[in-house]
Structures are given as C-alpha cells and as structure tokens.
C-alpha cells in the first residue's frame, strides 16, 4: 500500500498518531470471513511499521449491508471512539467499504473532519484532509451507491424469477419444517405434531394465550428457544405454509432499504402444493375463522393487530331495552368510567336506560363467576351431561379420542424400542410415518365432527368446571374467554351470556 502523505491535525509533532482501520464484508460466508481476517492482519502489520503511528485497533462488521451506516455496530463504535479522542486517522480499503449511500458517506466524513479525524481510502488514494478530497469522495460514493442499487436490482430480479418458476428455496424454515440435503422444505415430524396441536387447540376453543401457556408448561421450545406467546401462536395459525402452499413477497424493501408489509405495492407470488402440508386447508380455515371472530369481538383491526378499542367491554354490552350497543364515557371530570346506550346518548326519549358504571359491571361479573364456581357441581355438571347426551357425534368422538390416545402410547413404545436398538431406523421410520398419518387423519375427523355449536359449548363448560378458586377481583382474561356479551336490563340488572350457552342474571344492590 502506497500513501503519499497523510495530514492529521495534531499540534504536537512528536506525539504519535492513533491510527485505526475499518473493514467490512457484506456476507457471513467462509470466504468473506477469511477475507476479513486477512484485511485485519494487513492493516495491523502496516500501522505498526510506522514509527509515528500508534495502533488504535481494527474495527469491523460482517454480514451487514453497506447501504445504511446506522445498522453497523463496528462502524458506530469506531465513530464513538473518534469523538472520545482515541483515534486521529482511519485507514479503509475503499469508499464502498465505508458506505454505498452518498449521504451517509459524506455525513460520516464531515463529522470526522469537524473533530480533526482524517480518513484515507487506499484503493482510490483519497485523503479527506486535502481540499480536493471531498469532491472526489462525492463522485466515488455516488458511483458506489449506483453499484449497490444495481446489485440490489439484479438480486431482486433473480428472486422474482425464482418465484415465477416455483424454484425459490426458503432461507428460514417455519416451525415444524427443516431442510433436506438439497435445501428443500420437509416436515420435522416432532415439531409438526406440536403445530397440529396448536391448530386443534384453537379450533376446540382455547385462546392463543392459553395455548402458549400450555406449551410453556410442558417445556416445548420455540425455534429460537424462547417462551411461547400469544403472538407466536397466532403467527403459526396464520401461516399458510402449513397447508403446503406458499405466498412469496409478503414484505418488501423500499428505496431507503426499510422493510414494509406488502399491501399491494409489489407483486406477490402464490405457489400451490409447494411442499408437504402439516394441516389441511379445512383445519387452517377453521382455526383462522376462530381467530378472526375473537379479534372482531375484541376490536382488533385486521392487518396491523392494533386495538381500536382497548377495553374488555367494548362491543360486548347490549341494551336490554333497545338492543343498541353501549359506548364508553368518562364522568365527573375523569374520576368515573361509565357505559351508556348509544341510542340514549342520541335521544333520551328513544331509550330510557341510563349509564352504568364500569366498576359495577366488573363487580357483577366477579359475583356471577364466584356463584358459578361455588355451584359448579350442582349447575355445570348436569348441564355438561345434558350437552353430551344431545350431541349425536359424542360416541364417535370418544372412540376417535381413544384411538388417538392409543397412538400416543405407541409413539412412546417405538421410541423406547429404537433407543434400546431392538428395531432399526428403517422400521422405526416406517412405523412412525404410519402413526403420524393415522393420527393426522383422526384429528381431521375430530375436527370435522367436533367443530359444532354443541361441541363448543361442551368445551367451554369443561373449562368452567376446572375453575375452583374464588375470585377476588375482575379478571379480564376470564371475561374474554367465557363471555360472549352482557345485556343491560336495568342499571343494576345485568345478564351475562356465556360461551357455554348459559345466560346468568346478576342484580347489584
């Protein structure tokens, strides 16, 4: 490397200049990382050859884009050390290694010049301490930006072409899938079973919150080995890839390299039967119908999943006189929260029901739920038997569930036999594949027979029967899980319509 003369602002000619190097490679593959190591070794040796230079370290980034400076930790750490007075000169291989964005490049250079730090670009022989440095830098960084945009366009064209030809290979595998030796998506049998359980639990009436809790309680790890959450469960239920289909380009990157959800701005590509399915389209649609219904009840906007109504009772309180919905209001200068019939707000003569305080409704729900818990064996148990007797599919369902339980026992036996080398891998895989297929068919049939109004009521009643602790305060989760709506008959008389099919009246004194 040949450097003509590098001028660094330093008042003391005898003081050594703190010199650092910055390196970057754009990918994490082995060849590029080896190149990074070579660059680091080169600059460290070169700096130490100069008697008036003091080695101040090598800063580097790998596997990150050169289009945005603010996402590179190595670069940002180096700039921070410059401001701290630890660096006087920076050596960089080329302009494109610093930034392919002209604005970012010039902003960095100008910031460093203001604090007396110079930058030398080896390839272009540009020294930012000279007067002509910034002009050349502007031209070259603009060229680098055009190069980056061109590369980006070529990559995007290649990806789109693969979309069209149905030859695109997934980089990240959804939970329940893995890659074969050719990079294709194949089913991970153990994780796929968890995926099926999530779908069937949702269809049977469990909330995403309760499903997440169940998975965490039995120590089922996620792909990233973090705890399950409502969001991660909904992400699985809403992913069409579990049906064997694939939608590509759900998101896109804009000209400023920011990622956005694709709402029609760019083309999307649909690949039917792209890979092996874990659940059927029917199961997928049923589960998502349940999610959509609950989102509607809670006031969640589809797409961004943000609440346009943030309160437990929103959209669920119905006037017993006119049938209109109640709206949330603030009374007494913010000290009292109340709910008022929308018709009454517009015209008091059309509906006489006055406002109801929020805390009174919550207290009534707590009282109603405690009465139900206390008398569950007297009220809920006979009701459950009645529901089961009225379900024409109940006997068939019991038989199917029994067959599924037997399959689960067979799974354990097979694993034990394989662990003890009593059976070989071929036999083990054959038997496991047969059991997986059989279990999937049984669950499909359970899903088909079970997703009825009666079965939903049975499921909800069974959940209520499991509650055995008297409640001290209002539990929003219990309210959302068990209640369809509230009917206001009078200001102190409320009817709670439960998901199990019962309507229980509570009068506040």
ROKE-191380 format. One record per residue (C-alpha): residue in one letter; x, y, z. Coordinates in Angstrom, 1 decimal, padded with zeros to 4 digits, always signed. Layout:
REM residues N
SITE   type        X        Y        Z
SITE      A        X        Y        Z
...
***
This chain:
REM residues 509
SITE   type        X        Y        Z
SITE      X   +000.0   +000.0   +000.0
SITE      X   +001.4   +003.4   -001.0
SITE      X   +000.5   +006.5   +000.9
SITE      X   +001.8   +009.8   -000.4
SITE      X   +001.3   +012.0   +002.7
SITE      X   -001.4   +011.9   +005.2
SITE      X   -002.0   +015.0   +007.1
SITE      X   -003.5   +014.7   +010.6
SITE      X   -004.5   +017.6   +012.8
SITE      X   -002.1   +017.3   +015.7
SITE      X   -000.4   +020.2   +017.5
SITE      X   +002.4   +018.1   +018.9
SITE      X   +004.7   +016.8   +016.1
SITE      X   +006.5   +014.4   +018.5
SITE      X   +003.2   +012.8   +019.6
SITE      X   +002.3   +009.5   +017.9
SITE      X   -000.9   +009.4   +015.9
SITE      X   -003.6   +007.0   +016.9
SITE      X   -004.4   +005.1   +013.7
SITE      X   -007.3   +002.6   +013.3
SITE      X   -008.5   +000.6   +010.4
SITE      X   -012.1   -000.2   +009.3
SITE      X   -013.0   -003.4   +007.4
SITE      X   -016.3   -004.8   +006.2
SITE      X   -017.6   -007.8   +004.3
SITE      X   -021.2   -008.0   +003.2
SITE      X   -021.9   -011.6   +003.8
SITE      X   -021.2   -014.2   +006.5
SITE      X   -019.9   -017.0   +004.3
SITE      X   -016.5   -018.6   +005.0
SITE      X   -014.6   -017.0   +002.1
SITE      X   -015.7   -013.5   +003.1
SITE      X   -014.8   -014.0   +006.7
SITE      X   -011.4   -015.3   +005.7
SITE      X   -011.0   -012.1   +003.6
SITE      X   -012.0   -010.1   +006.7
SITE      X   -009.2   -011.8   +008.8
SITE      X   -006.7   -011.0   +006.0
SITE      X   -007.7   -007.3   +006.0
SITE      X   -007.4   -007.1   +009.8
SITE      X   -003.9   -008.7   +009.7
SITE      X   -002.7   -006.5   +006.9
SITE      X   -003.7   -003.2   +008.5
SITE      X   -002.4   -004.2   +011.9
SITE      X   +001.0   -005.0   +010.5
SITE      X   +001.1   -001.9   +008.2
SITE      X   +000.2   +000.5   +011.1
SITE      X   +002.9   -001.0   +013.3
SITE      X   +005.5   -000.4   +010.6
SITE      X   +005.2   +003.4   +011.0
SITE      X   +007.2   +004.8   +013.9
SITE      X   +005.0   +007.9   +014.2
SITE      X   +001.8   +005.8   +014.3
SITE      X   +000.2   +004.1   +017.2
SITE      X   -002.1   +001.1   +016.6
SITE      X   -005.6   +002.0   +017.8
SITE      X   -007.4   -001.1   +016.8
SITE      X   -009.2   -002.6   +013.8
SITE      X   -013.0   -002.1   +013.7
SITE      X   -015.0   -004.4   +011.5
SITE      X   -018.5   -005.5   +010.5
SITE      X   -019.6   -008.7   +008.8
SITE      X   -022.8   -009.9   +007.2
SITE      X   -024.4   -006.5   +007.0
SITE      X   -025.3   -004.2   +004.1
SITE      X   -023.2   -001.3   +003.1
SITE      X   -026.3   +000.8   +002.2
SITE      X   -027.1   +002.0   +005.7
SITE      X   -024.5   +003.2   +008.2
SITE      X   -026.7   +003.2   +011.2
SITE      X   -027.1   -000.6   +011.5
SITE      X   -023.3   -001.3   +011.7
SITE      X   -022.1   -001.7   +015.2
SITE      X   -018.4   -001.8   +014.3
SITE      X   -018.6   +001.5   +012.4
SITE      X   -020.6   +003.2   +015.1
SITE      X   -018.2   +002.1   +017.8
SITE      X   -015.3   +003.5   +015.8
SITE      X   -017.0   +006.8   +015.3
SITE      X   -017.7   +007.0   +019.1
SITE      X   -014.0   +006.4   +019.8
SITE      X   -013.1   +009.2   +017.4
SITE      X   -015.3   +011.5   +019.3
SITE      X   -013.7   +010.3   +022.5
SITE      X   -010.3   +011.4   +021.2
SITE      X   -008.9   +007.8   +020.8
SITE      X   -008.4   +007.9   +017.0
SITE      X   -006.7   +010.5   +014.7
SITE      X   -006.6   +008.7   +011.4
SITE      X   -008.7   +005.9   +009.9
SITE      X   -007.5   +003.6   +007.1
SITE      X   -010.2   +002.0   +004.8
SITE      X   -009.7   -000.2   +001.7
SITE      X   -012.2   +001.7   -000.5
SITE      X   -015.1   +004.1   -000.4
SITE      X   -017.6   +001.3   -000.9
SITE      X   -016.4   -000.3   +002.4
SITE      X   -017.5   +002.8   +004.3
SITE      X   -020.9   +003.3   +002.7
SITE      X   -022.6   +002.8   -000.6
SITE      X   -025.0   +005.6   +000.3
SITE      X   -023.6   +009.1   -000.7
SITE      X   -025.4   +011.0   +002.0
SITE      X   -024.2   +008.6   +004.7
SITE      X   -020.6   +008.6   +003.4
SITE      X   -020.3   +012.4   +003.3
SITE      X   -022.0   +012.9   +006.7
SITE      X   -019.6   +010.5   +008.3
SITE      X   -016.5   +012.2   +006.7
SITE      X   -017.7   +015.7   +007.6
SITE      X   -018.4   +014.7   +011.1
SITE      X   -014.9   +013.2   +011.5
SITE      X   -013.3   +016.2   +009.9
SITE      X   -015.0   +018.5   +012.4
SITE      X   -013.3   +016.7   +015.2
SITE      X   -009.9   +016.6   +013.4
SITE      X   -010.0   +012.9   +012.3
SITE      X   -008.9   +012.1   +008.7
SITE      X   -009.8   +009.1   +006.6
SITE      X   -007.6   +007.6   +003.9
SITE      X   -009.1   +005.3   +001.2
SITE      X   -006.4   +003.0   -000.2
SITE      X   -008.0   +002.0   -003.5
SITE      X   -009.0   +005.5   -004.6
SITE      X   -006.0   +007.2   -002.9
SITE      X   -008.3   +009.7   -001.4
SITE      X   -007.2   +011.7   +001.7
SITE      X   -010.0   +013.6   +003.3
SITE      X   -007.5   +016.1   +004.9
SITE      X   -006.8   +017.6   +001.4
SITE      X   -009.0   +020.2   -000.2
SITE      X   -009.9   +018.1   -003.2
SITE      X   -010.8   +015.1   -001.1
SITE      X   -014.5   +015.8   -000.6
SITE      X   -015.1   +016.4   -004.3
SITE      X   -013.6   +013.1   -005.3
SITE      X   -015.4   +011.4   -002.4
SITE      X   -018.8   +012.7   -003.6
SITE      X   -018.2   +011.4   -007.1
SITE      X   -016.9   +008.0   -006.0
SITE      X   -019.6   +007.4   -003.3
SITE      X   -022.3   +008.3   -005.9
SITE      X   -020.8   +005.6   -008.1
SITE      X   -020.8   +003.1   -005.2
SITE      X   -024.5   +003.9   -004.5
SITE      X   -025.4   +003.2   -008.1
SITE      X   -023.5   +000.0   -007.9
SITE      X   -025.3   -001.0   -004.8
SITE      X   -028.7   -000.2   -006.4
SITE      X   -027.7   -002.2   -009.5
SITE      X   -026.7   -005.2   -007.4
SITE      X   -029.9   -005.0   -005.4
SITE      X   -032.0   -004.8   -008.6
SITE      X   -030.2   -007.9   -010.0
SITE      X   -030.8   -009.8   -006.8
SITE      X   -034.4   -008.8   -006.8
SITE      X   -034.8   -009.9   -010.4
SITE      X   -033.3   -013.3   -009.7
SITE      X   -035.5   -013.8   -006.7
SITE      X   -038.7   -012.8   -008.6
SITE      X   -037.7   -015.1   -011.4
SITE      X   -037.4   -018.0   -008.9
SITE      X   -040.8   -017.0   -007.5
SITE      X   -042.3   -017.3   -011.0
SITE      X   -040.7   -020.6   -011.7
SITE      X   -041.6   -022.0   -008.3
SITE      X   -037.9   -022.7   -007.7
SITE      X   -037.4   -020.4   -004.8
SITE      X   -035.9   -022.1   -001.7
SITE      X   -036.8   -021.0   +001.8
SITE      X   -033.9   -019.5   +003.8
SITE      X   -035.7   -019.6   +007.1
SITE      X   -037.8   -022.7   +007.9
SITE      X   -041.2   -022.2   +009.6
SITE      X   -041.6   -024.1   +012.9
SITE      X   -042.4   -027.7   +012.0
SITE      X   -040.2   -027.8   +008.9
SITE      X   -036.5   -028.4   +008.2
SITE      X   -034.2   -028.6   +005.1
SITE      X   -033.2   -031.7   +003.3
SITE      X   -029.7   -032.1   +001.7
SITE      X   -030.9   -030.2   -001.4
SITE      X   -032.3   -027.3   +000.7
SITE      X   -036.0   -028.2   +000.2
SITE      X   -038.6   -027.9   +002.9
SITE      X   -039.5   -031.2   +004.6
SITE      X   -041.6   -031.9   +007.6
SITE      X   -040.0   -032.2   +011.0
SITE      X   -042.2   -034.9   +012.5
SITE      X   -041.9   -034.0   +016.2
SITE      X   -042.4   -030.2   +015.7
SITE      X   -045.1   -030.8   +013.2
SITE      X   -047.1   -032.7   +015.9
SITE      X   -046.9   -029.5   +018.0
SITE      X   -048.1   -027.4   +015.1
SITE      X   -051.2   -029.7   +014.7
SITE      X   -051.9   -029.5   +018.5
SITE      X   -051.8   -025.7   +018.2
SITE      X   -054.4   -025.7   +015.4
SITE      X   -056.7   -028.3   +017.0
SITE      X   -056.5   -026.5   +020.4
SITE      X   -057.5   -023.2   +018.7
SITE      X   -060.4   -024.9   +016.9
SITE      X   -061.6   -026.5   +020.2
SITE      X   -061.9   -023.1   +021.8
SITE      X   -058.6   -022.4   +023.5
SITE      X   -057.3   -018.9   +023.3
SITE      X   -053.8   -018.2   +021.9
SITE      X   -052.8   -017.1   +025.4
SITE      X   -053.8   -020.4   +027.0
SITE      X   -052.2   -022.4   +024.2
SITE      X   -048.9   -020.5   +024.8
SITE      X   -049.2   -021.2   +028.5
SITE      X   -049.8   -024.9   +027.8
SITE      X   -046.7   -025.2   +025.6
SITE      X   -044.6   -023.4   +028.1
SITE      X   -045.8   -025.5   +031.0
SITE      X   -044.8   -028.7   +029.2
SITE      X   -041.4   -027.1   +028.2
SITE      X   -041.9   -027.2   +024.4
SITE      X   -039.2   -025.0   +023.0
SITE      X   -039.7   -022.5   +020.1
SITE      X   -037.4   -022.3   +017.1
SITE      X   -035.4   -019.6   +018.9
SITE      X   -035.6   -021.3   +022.3
SITE      X   -037.7   -018.5   +023.9
SITE      X   -041.1   -018.8   +025.6
SITE      X   -044.2   -019.1   +023.6
SITE      X   -046.5   -016.1   +023.5
SITE      X   -049.9   -015.3   +022.0
SITE      X   -048.1   -013.6   +019.1
SITE      X   -046.0   -016.6   +018.3
SITE      X   -049.1   -018.9   +018.4
SITE      X   -051.1   -016.6   +016.1
SITE      X   -048.1   -016.5   +013.8
SITE      X   -048.3   -020.2   +013.3
SITE      X   -052.1   -020.3   +012.9
SITE      X   -052.0   -017.5   +010.3
SITE      X   -049.1   -019.0   +008.2
SITE      X   -050.5   -020.6   +005.0
SITE      X   -047.3   -022.6   +004.6
SITE      X   -048.7   -025.2   +007.0
SITE      X   -051.2   -026.1   +004.3
SITE      X   -048.4   -026.9   +001.8
SITE      X   -049.0   -023.6   -000.1
SITE      X   -046.6   -020.6   -000.1
SITE      X   -047.1   -016.9   -000.6
SITE      X   -043.9   -015.1   -001.5
SITE      X   -043.1   -011.4   -001.1
SITE      X   -045.3   -010.7   +001.9
SITE      X   -042.9   -007.9   +002.7
SITE      X   -040.8   -005.7   +000.5
SITE      X   -037.8   -003.2   +000.9
SITE      X   -038.3   +000.4   -000.3
SITE      X   -035.6   +002.7   -001.9
SITE      X   -034.4   +003.6   +001.6
SITE      X   -033.9   +000.0   +002.5
SITE      X   -036.7   -000.1   +005.0
SITE      X   -038.9   -003.2   +005.2
SITE      X   -042.7   -002.9   +004.9
SITE      X   -045.7   -005.3   +004.9
SITE      X   -046.8   -005.7   +001.2
SITE      X   -050.3   -004.3   +000.8
SITE      X   -050.2   -004.4   -003.0
SITE      X   -047.2   -002.2   -003.6
SITE      X   -045.3   -005.0   -005.3
SITE      X   -046.3   -008.3   -006.9
SITE      X   -046.9   -011.4   -004.7
SITE      X   -046.5   -014.9   -005.9
SITE      X   -048.6   -017.9   -004.8
SITE      X   -047.2   -021.4   -005.1
SITE      X   -049.8   -024.2   -004.6
SITE      X   -048.6   -027.5   -003.2
SITE      X   -045.1   -026.0   -002.8
SITE      X   -044.2   -028.5   -000.1
SITE      X   -045.7   -031.2   +002.2
SITE      X   -048.6   -030.0   +004.3
SITE      X   -048.9   -030.3   +008.1
SITE      X   -052.6   -029.4   +008.3
SITE      X   -055.4   -029.4   +005.8
SITE      X   -056.9   -026.3   +004.3
SITE      X   -060.1   -027.0   +006.1
SITE      X   -058.3   -027.1   +009.5
SITE      X   -056.4   -023.9   +008.6
SITE      X   -059.6   -022.0   +007.6
SITE      X   -061.5   -023.1   +010.8
SITE      X   -058.7   -022.0   +013.1
SITE      X   -058.3   -018.7   +011.4
SITE      X   -062.1   -018.2   +011.5
SITE      X   -061.9   -018.6   +015.3
SITE      X   -059.0   -016.1   +015.5
SITE      X   -060.9   -013.6   +013.3
SITE      X   -064.1   -013.9   +015.4
SITE      X   -062.2   -013.2   +018.6
SITE      X   -060.3   -010.3   +017.0
SITE      X   -063.7   -008.8   +016.0
SITE      X   -065.1   -009.3   +019.5
SITE      X   -062.0   -007.6   +021.0
SITE      X   -061.9   -004.8   +018.4
SITE      X   -058.6   -005.7   +016.8
SITE      X   -058.0   -004.3   +013.4
SITE      X   -057.1   -006.9   +010.8
SITE      X   -053.6   -006.5   +009.4
SITE      X   -051.9   -004.4   +012.0
SITE      X   -053.4   -006.2   +015.0
SITE      X   -053.9   -003.0   +016.9
SITE      X   -056.8   -002.4   +019.2
SITE      X   -059.1   +000.3   +018.0
SITE      X   -061.0   -000.4   +021.3
SITE      X   -058.7   -001.2   +024.2
SITE      X   -061.3   -002.1   +026.8
SITE      X   -062.7   -005.5   +027.9
SITE      X   -066.4   -004.5   +027.5
SITE      X   -066.0   -002.7   +024.1
SITE      X   -068.6   -004.0   +021.7
SITE      X   -070.0   -006.5   +024.2
SITE      X   -072.5   -004.6   +026.2
SITE      X   -076.0   -004.6   +024.7
SITE      X   -079.0   -002.6   +025.8
SITE      X   -081.9   -004.8   +027.0
SITE      X   -084.4   -002.2   +026.1
SITE      X   -083.5   -001.1   +022.5
SITE      X   -080.8   -003.6   +021.5
SITE      X   -078.2   -001.0   +020.7
SITE      X   -074.5   -001.2   +021.9
SITE      X   -073.1   +000.7   +024.9
SITE      X   -070.3   +003.3   +024.5
SITE      X   -067.6   +004.1   +027.0
SITE      X   -067.8   +007.5   +028.7
SITE      X   -065.9   +009.5   +031.3
SITE      X   -067.9   +011.2   +034.0
SITE      X   -067.2   +013.5   +036.9
SITE      X   -064.1   +015.1   +035.3
SITE      X   -062.3   +011.9   +034.7
SITE      X   -063.0   +010.3   +038.0
SITE      X   -065.7   +007.8   +036.9
SITE      X   -065.8   +005.4   +033.9
SITE      X   -069.2   +004.5   +032.7
SITE      X   -071.0   +002.8   +029.8
SITE      X   -074.0   +004.4   +028.1
SITE      X   -076.5   +003.1   +025.5
SITE      X   -075.7   +004.7   +022.1
SITE      X   -079.4   +005.3   +021.4
SITE      X   -079.9   +007.0   +024.8
SITE      X   -076.9   +009.3   +024.0
SITE      X   -078.6   +010.5   +020.8
SITE      X   -082.2   +010.7   +022.1
SITE      X   -083.2   +010.1   +025.7
SITE      X   -086.8   +009.6   +024.6
SITE      X   -086.0   +006.6   +022.4
SITE      X   -084.3   +004.7   +025.2
SITE      X   -084.7   +005.2   +029.0
SITE      X   -081.7   +003.1   +030.1
SITE      X   -079.2   +005.4   +031.8
SITE      X   -075.4   +004.9   +032.1
SITE      X   -073.9   +002.1   +034.1
SITE      X   -070.6   +002.4   +036.0
SITE      X   -067.7   +000.3   +034.8
SITE      X   -066.7   -000.9   +038.3
SITE      X   -070.3   -002.1   +038.9
SITE      X   -070.3   -004.3   +035.8
SITE      X   -066.9   -005.7   +036.8
SITE      X   -068.2   -006.4   +040.3
SITE      X   -071.3   -008.1   +038.9
SITE      X   -069.2   -010.4   +036.7
SITE      X   -067.0   -011.4   +039.7
SITE      X   -070.1   -012.2   +041.8
SITE      X   -071.6   -014.2   +038.9
SITE      X   -068.4   -016.1   +038.3
SITE      X   -068.0   -016.9   +042.0
SITE      X   -071.5   -018.2   +042.2
SITE      X   -070.9   -020.4   +039.2
SITE      X   -067.6   -021.7   +040.7
SITE      X   -069.3   -022.4   +044.0
SITE      X   -072.2   -024.3   +042.4
SITE      X   -070.4   -025.9   +039.5
SITE      X   -071.2   -029.4   +040.5
SITE      X   -074.8   -028.6   +041.0
SITE      X   -075.3   -026.4   +037.9
SITE      X   -072.5   -027.0   +035.4
SITE      X   -072.0   -030.8   +035.8
SITE      X   -075.7   -031.7   +035.0
SITE      X   -075.6   -029.1   +032.2
SITE      X   -072.5   -030.8   +030.7
SITE      X   -074.1   -034.2   +030.8
SITE      X   -077.2   -032.8   +029.1
SITE      X   -075.0   -031.3   +026.3
SITE      X   -073.1   -034.6   +025.8
SITE      X   -076.3   -036.6   +025.6
SITE      X   -077.7   -034.2   +023.0
SITE      X   -074.5   -034.4   +020.8
SITE      X   -075.1   -037.0   +018.1
SITE      X   -071.4   -037.3   +017.4
SITE      X   -070.4   -037.8   +021.0
SITE      X   -069.8   -041.6   +020.9
SITE      X   -067.9   -041.4   +017.7
SITE      X   -065.8   -038.6   +019.2
SITE      X   -065.0   -040.6   +022.3
SITE      X   -063.9   -043.5   +020.1
SITE      X   -061.7   -041.3   +018.0
SITE      X   -060.1   -039.7   +021.1
SITE      X   -059.4   -043.2   +022.5
SITE      X   -057.7   -044.2   +019.2
SITE      X   -055.6   -041.0   +019.3
SITE      X   -054.5   -041.8   +022.9
SITE      X   -053.6   -045.3   +021.8
SITE      X   -051.4   -043.9   +019.1
SITE      X   -049.6   -041.6   +021.6
SITE      X   -048.8   -044.7   +023.6
SITE      X   -047.5   -046.4   +020.5
SITE      X   -045.2   -043.4   +019.9
SITE      X   -043.6   -043.9   +023.3
SITE      X   -043.2   -047.7   +022.8
SITE      X   -041.5   -047.1   +019.4
SITE      X   -039.1   -044.5   +020.8
SITE      X   -038.1   -046.9   +023.6
SITE      X   -037.6   -049.8   +021.2
SITE      X   -035.4   -047.7   +019.0
SITE      X   -033.4   -046.3   +022.0
SITE      X   -032.6   -049.9   +023.0
SITE      X   -031.7   -050.9   +019.4
SITE      X   -034.4   -053.5   +019.3
SITE      X   -035.7   -052.1   +016.0
SITE      X   -033.6   -050.4   +013.3
SITE      X   -034.0   -047.0   +011.7
SITE      X   -035.9   -048.2   +008.7
SITE      X   -038.6   -050.0   +010.7
SITE      X   -038.8   -047.1   +013.2
SITE      X   -039.3   -044.5   +010.4
SITE      X   -041.9   -046.7   +008.7
SITE      X   -043.9   -047.2   +011.9
SITE      X   -043.6   -043.5   +012.9
SITE      X   -044.8   -042.4   +009.4
SITE      X   -047.8   -044.7   +009.6
SITE      X   -048.7   -043.4   +013.1
SITE      X   -048.2   -039.8   +012.1
SITE      X   -050.5   -040.3   +009.1
SITE      X   -053.1   -042.2   +011.1
SITE      X   -053.0   -039.6   +013.9
SITE      X   -053.4   -036.8   +011.4
SITE      X   -056.5   -038.5   +009.9
SITE      X   -058.0   -039.0   +013.3
SITE      X   -057.5   -035.3   +014.2
SITE      X   -059.0   -034.3   +010.9
SITE      X   -062.1   -036.3   +011.7
SITE      X   -062.3   -035.0   +015.2
SITE      X   -062.0   -031.5   +013.8
SITE      X   -064.8   -032.2   +011.3
SITE      X   -067.2   -033.7   +013.8
SITE      X   -066.2   -031.5   +016.7
SITE      X   -066.5   -028.0   +015.4
SITE      X   -070.2   -027.6   +016.1
SITE      X   -072.1   -025.3   +018.4
SITE      X   -072.8   -028.1   +020.8
SITE      X   -069.1   -029.2   +020.9
SITE      X   -068.0   -025.6   +021.5
SITE      X   -070.5   -025.4   +024.4
SITE      X   -069.2   -028.7   +025.8
SITE      X   -065.6   -027.4   +025.6
SITE      X   -066.5   -024.1   +027.3
SITE      X   -068.4   -025.9   +030.1
SITE      X   -065.5   -028.2   +030.7
SITE      X   -063.2   -025.2   +031.1
SITE      X   -065.6   -023.6   +033.6
SITE      X   -065.7   -026.8   +035.6
SITE      X   -061.9   -026.5   +036.0
SITE      X   -062.2   -023.2   +037.8
SITE      X   -062.1   -023.8   +041.6
SITE      X   -060.7   -020.7   +043.1
SITE      X   -063.0   -017.9   +044.3
SITE      X   -062.1   -014.6   +042.5
SITE      X   -061.2   -011.5   +044.5
SITE      X   -061.1   -009.1   +041.6
SITE      X   -062.1   -008.7   +037.9
SITE      X   -060.1   -011.0   +035.6
SITE      X   -060.1   -009.7   +032.0
SITE      X   -058.8   -012.9   +030.6
SITE      X   -061.6   -014.9   +032.2
SITE      X   -064.1   -012.4   +030.9
SITE      X   -062.8   -012.7   +027.3
SITE      X   -062.6   -016.5   +027.5
SITE      X   -066.0   -017.2   +028.9
SITE      X   -068.3   -014.3   +027.9
SITE      X   -070.0   -013.5   +024.6
SITE      X   -071.8   -010.4   +025.7
SITE      X   -073.5   -008.5   +028.5
SITE      X   -077.2   -007.5   +028.4
SITE      X   -078.2   -004.4   +030.5
SITE      X   -081.8   -005.0   +031.6
SITE      X   -081.7   -002.2   +034.2
SITE      X   -079.0   +000.0   +035.6
SITE      X   -078.4   -002.6   +038.3
SITE      X   -079.5   -005.8   +036.5
SITE      X   -077.1   -007.5   +034.1
SITE      X   -077.3   -010.6   +032.0
SITE      X   -074.1   -012.4   +031.2
SITE      X   -074.3   -014.6   +028.0
SITE      X   -071.6   -017.2   +028.4
SITE      X   -069.9   -019.1   +025.6
SITE      X   -071.1   -022.3   +027.1
SITE      X   -074.7   -021.4   +026.2
SITE      X   -075.9   -020.2   +029.6
SITE      X   -077.2   -016.7   +030.4
SITE      X   -076.9   -015.8   +034.0
SITE      X   -078.5   -012.8   +035.5
SITE      X   -076.9   -010.7   +038.3
SITE      X   -078.5   -007.9   +040.3
SITE      X   -076.4   -005.3   +042.0
SITE      X   -077.9   -003.9   +045.2
***
